Amino acid sequence: ESVKTTGEKTSHWKAKAPLGTSVEWDAEVTSDVEGEKIGWKSAEIAEVPNSGVVEFRETKNRGTEVRVTLTY
């Protein structure tokens, strides 16, 4: 539903959940390599603890391949 920046490496997330509910959590960027990857982890008190990384890889003919690894 929304993402708000709360600091240089922190943000607050709100997402839709089943049965018309929503979940919210704070997250921190754990790695940021420009043009290559962005990693994050949720704060320890998150309703749904999560972490992950988004990786970007250039392809010869199709632009950019995006790979997301999410753990919750």
KANORJO-V257398 format. One record per run of one state. SS is the DSSP state (a for helix, b for strand, c for the rest). FROM is the first residue (numbers start at 0). TO is the last residue. If there is no record, write none. Layout:
BEGIN
SS | FROM | TO
SS | FROM | TO
END
This chain:
BEGIN
c | 0 | 0
b | 1 | 4
c | 5 | 8
b | 9 | 15
c | 16 | 16
a | 17 | 19
c | 20 | 20
b | 21 | 32
c | 33 | 35
b | 36 | 41
c | 42 | 49
b | 50 | 57
c | 58 | 62
b | 63 | 70
c | 71 | 71
END
